[in-house]
Amino acid sequence: MAALSFSLNIPAQEYLRYYRGQARQVVVTAANGQRIAFAAHHLRPFVSLEGVYGDFVLEIDNQNRFKSLRKI
């Protein structure tokens, strides 16, 4: 299993695209430079009135499948 860390700064207006289903995936660059994509619905627990902000860790299995996402 691998853990990839990254930061997100998605204002509420921009997050509405994900909420409405207009965008289904979030693409970010991890701290190690690797580009990763994951389903936007995994961000729902972290949405505030301001949007989604903070540092996160995405855990993936050996087949690069989503395992968990947590805010650090």
Backbone as CSV, one residue per row, in Angstrom:
resi,resn,N_x,N_y,N_z,CA_x,CA_y,CA_z,C_x,C_y,C_z
1,MET,0.843,-1.174,0.000,0.000,0.000,0.000,0.886,1.234,0.000
2,ALA,0.447,2.274,-0.699,1.204,3.521,-0.781,0.370,4.664,-0.227
3,ALA,1.042,5.662,0.299,0.386,6.863,0.814,0.955,8.070,0.068
4,LEU,0.073,8.866,-0.508,0.465,10.045,-1.277,-0.124,11.278,-0.614
5,SER,0.723,12.254,-0.339,0.238,13.477,0.306,0.134,14.598,-0.723
6,PHE,-0.847,15.484,-0.494,-1.081,16.614,-1.392,-1.906,17.667,-0.666
7,SER,-1.931,18.852,-1.226,-2.740,19.959,-0.703,-3.857,20.274,-1.676
8,LEU,-4.993,20.709,-1.133,-6.124,21.118,-1.954,-6.591,22.506,-1.558
9,ASN,-6.949,23.278,-2.543,-7.534,24.601,-2.343,-8.647,24.748,-3.370
10,ILE,-9.834,24.248,-3.039,-10.967,24.300,-3.953,-12.039,25.187,-3.336
11,PRO,-12.237,26.404,-3.869,-13.284,27.288,-3.334,-14.668,26.668,-3.544
12,ALA,-15.636,27.088,-2.736,-16.990,26.536,-2.783,-17.585,26.621,-4.182
13,GLN,-17.426,27.731,-4.875,-17.986,27.887,-6.215,-17.430,26.849,-7.176
14,GLU,-16.157,26.579,-7.074,-15.540,25.568,-7.941,-15.989,24.161,-7.557
15,TYR,-16.140,23.903,-6.254,-16.553,22.574,-5.820,-17.963,22.236,-6.301
16,LEU,-18.775,23.235,-6.558,-20.125,22.991,-7.057,-20.111,22.167,-8.341
17,ARG,-19.087,22.313,-9.167,-18.963,21.495,-10.388,-18.909,20.013,-10.035
18,TYR,-18.199,19.679,-8.977,-18.108,18.293,-8.538,-19.433,17.847,-7.926
19,TYR,-20.017,18.699,-7.109,-21.267,18.386,-6.427,-22.392,18.119,-7.423
20,ARG,-22.429,18.907,-8.476,-23.472,18.776,-9.497,-23.197,17.651,-10.494
21,GLY,-22.035,17.028,-10.416,-21.697,15.942,-11.310,-21.102,16.396,-12.632
22,GLN,-20.813,17.690,-12.763,-20.215,18.205,-13.992,-18.765,17.765,-14.121
23,ALA,-18.136,17.508,-13.001,-16.767,16.981,-12.967,-16.793,15.799,-11.994
24,ARG,-16.253,14.690,-12.411,-16.321,13.485,-11.587,-15.000,13.124,-10.910
25,GLN,-13.898,13.611,-11.450,-12.602,13.274,-10.875,-11.828,14.517,-10.490
26,VAL,-11.056,14.367,-9.438,-10.134,15.406,-8.987,-8.740,14.934,-9.393
27,VAL,-7.976,15.813,-10.011,-6.603,15.495,-10.397,-5.690,16.438,-9.624
28,VAL,-4.749,15.853,-8.900,-3.821,16.638,-8.076,-2.395,16.158,-8.317
29,THR,-1.456,16.974,-7.905,-0.047,16.585,-7.937,0.386,16.336,-6.496
30,ALA,0.834,15.127,-6.239,1.287,14.751,-4.896,2.605,15.444,-4.583
31,ALA,2.974,15.423,-3.326,4.213,16.063,-2.878,5.436,15.491,-3.588
32,ASN,5.363,14.231,-4.023,6.499,13.609,-4.710,6.505,13.893,-6.214
33,GLY,5.546,14.709,-6.692,5.484,15.076,-8.099,4.584,14.187,-8.944
34,GLN,4.090,13.124,-8.372,3.223,12.191,-9.091,1.822,12.785,-9.243
35,ARG,1.266,12.700,-10.455,-0.107,13.154,-10.687,-1.054,12.008,-10.368
36,ILE,-2.090,12.319,-9.598,-3.052,11.295,-9.211,-4.467,11.809,-9.447
37,ALA,-5.348,10.897,-9.761,-6.758,11.229,-9.970,-7.590,10.305,-9.095
38,PHE,-8.647,10.851,-8.523,-9.565,10.042,-7.723,-10.965,10.627,-7.843
39,ALA,-11.959,9.822,-7.532,-13.354,10.239,-7.641,-13.649,11.382,-6.674
40,ALA,-14.325,12.393,-7.178,-14.615,13.594,-6.389,-15.488,13.304,-5.172
41,HIS,-16.302,12.267,-5.224,-17.190,12.001,-4.086,-16.417,11.660,-2.805
42,HIS,-15.154,11.290,-2.927,-14.352,11.017,-1.731,-14.060,12.281,-0.925
43,LEU,-14.279,13.446,-1.518,-14.037,14.710,-0.812,-15.228,15.167,0.031
44,ARG,-16.377,14.574,-0.142,-17.590,15.044,0.545,-17.429,15.247,2.049
45,PRO,-16.754,14.356,2.767,-16.629,14.570,4.218,-15.813,15.818,4.587
46,PHE,-15.092,16.383,3.640,-14.181,17.489,3.931,-14.678,18.831,3.417
47,VAL,-15.877,18.867,2.849,-16.418,20.101,2.279,-16.973,20.982,3.394
48,SER,-16.588,22.251,3.363,-17.128,23.248,4.286,-17.830,24.319,3.463
49,LEU,-18.384,25.303,4.113,-19.032,26.407,3.392,-18.049,27.150,2.504
50,GLU,-16.778,27.130,2.856,-15.746,27.810,2.079,-15.231,26.967,0.916
51,GLY,-15.443,25.672,0.954,-14.938,24.765,-0.073,-14.151,23.636,0.565
52,VAL,-13.103,23.193,-0.123,-12.237,22.130,0.392,-10.811,22.666,0.427
53,TYR,-10.268,22.760,1.623,-8.920,23.291,1.815,-8.162,22.408,2.792
54,GLY,-6.872,22.261,2.568,-6.051,21.554,3.534,-5.086,20.580,2.899
55,ASP,-4.394,19.869,3.774,-3.426,18.850,3.384,-4.062,17.480,3.610
56,PHE,-3.853,16.580,2.664,-4.505,15.279,2.680,-3.505,14.169,2.392
57,VAL,-3.887,12.957,2.785,-3.126,11.753,2.451,-4.092,10.782,1.804
58,LEU,-3.742,10.342,0.602,-4.519,9.357,-0.133,-3.782,8.033,-0.051
59,GLU,-4.446,7.002,0.427,-3.850,5.675,0.487,-4.423,4.831,-0.635
60,ILE,-3.531,4.167,-1.364,-3.922,3.288,-2.464,-3.305,1.908,-2.241
61,ASP,-3.954,0.890,-2.826,-3.420,-0.464,-2.683,-2.382,-0.737,-3.777
62,ASN,-1.908,-1.958,-3.836,-0.858,-2.328,-4.791,-1.311,-2.269,-6.250
63,GLN,-2.619,-2.246,-6.475,-3.164,-2.122,-7.835,-3.604,-0.679,-8.117
64,ASN,-3.131,0.263,-7.294,-3.454,1.695,-7.412,-4.936,1.996,-7.246
65,ARG,-5.638,1.190,-6.474,-7.041,1.435,-6.187,-7.177,2.188,-4.871
66,PHE,-8.167,3.053,-4.813,-8.440,3.871,-3.639,-8.661,2.995,-2.411
67,LYS,-8.020,3.376,-1.313,-8.246,2.721,-0.022,-8.849,3.707,0.981
68,SER,-8.234,4.900,1.109,-8.759,5.883,2.052,-8.198,7.269,1.731
69,LEU,-8.899,8.263,2.253,-8.470,9.651,2.146,-8.665,10.276,3.510
70,ARG,-7.626,10.932,4.002,-7.759,11.601,5.300,-7.083,12.956,5.258
71,LYS,-7.630,13.844,6.052,-7.073,15.185,6.174,-6.053,15.177,7.299
72,ILE,-4.910,15.825,7.052,-3.864,15.866,8.091,-3.651,17.287,8.565
